[in-house]
Amino acid sequence: MTTTLVRCVIAALSLTLIGASAAVAESPYPTPTRDGRERLPRRGTCPTGYVGLGKFCEALHQDTPRAYPKIKGAPCPAGTFASGDYCKAFR
């Protein structure tokens, strides 16, 4: 009986860790590319200064201001403006 309980606990922990690693892999925040530009997971229309490449929006230049996914129904935070489906920093 104890071994069955231990196996169930180990299985539950394994599934939790696998689910957490998948969520981290699909982060909605910018990640750097090898050449220093930023890449965002595509959530609709890419912001200005970014080009759509498959399921990502990639910055055209290294100094392109950062963009973050826009929360539906909420305004963009101070220092940013709405661009496509993202909030983009002024500079």
N, C-alpha and C positions, 0 to 999 in steps of 0.2 A: 504494500500500500504506500509506503513512504517513497519508494522508487518511482511510482506513478506520479505522485505529487511533485517530486523533484523534477521529473521529466516535463510535466506541464508548466512548471515555473520557468524552466530553461527555455522551453518552446515559446512561451509568452515573451520573455526577455529578448529572444532572438528576433521575433517578429517586430517588436517595438524598435529595436536597433536598425533593422532593415528599413522600416518605414521612416525613421528619422533621417537615415542617410539619403534616402530618395528625396526627401523634402529639402535637404541641404543642397543636393545636386541641382535642383531646379530653383535656385534663389532668384527672386525678381530684381535683385540689385545689380549694378554694373560690375563686370569683371574685366580685368585687363587682358589685352591680346599680347602676343609676342612683340609686336612693334609699338606698344605703348598706348594704343587706342583703347576705347572702352566698348564693351559688347553687352547688350541688354537682351533678355528673352523678349521676343515679340509678343505684345499684348494688344495688337491692333495696328493703328497708324503710327509709324516711327516719327519721333520728334525732328524738328529742323536740325540740320547738321549731322543727321544719322541716315544711313542707307539700309534698306531691308535686304538681308542675305539669308534666305531660307527662313528658319524660325528664330532669327536674331536680328536686332538692329545694331549696326556697327557704326561707330563714330567715323566721320570723314577725315578728321585730323586729330593729332595728339592733344591739342589744346581746346577741343570742343567742350563746352560746358557740360557738366554732368546732368543726366536726366534720371528720373525715378518714376516708377509706375504711379499713375494717378488713382486715387481712391474715389470710386464712384460716389457722387453726391457730396463730396467734400471739396472745399477750395484748395488750391495749391498753397503750401506754406510760404511764409514771408521770405523774400529773396528769390522766389521762383515764379515762373509763369507757365500757363497751360500751353502745351505744344503737342499736337496729336493726342495720343492717349497717355501722355506722360506729363510730369512737371519738370521743367528744365531750369537750371540755375541761371541767373543773369550773367554772372562772371565770377 
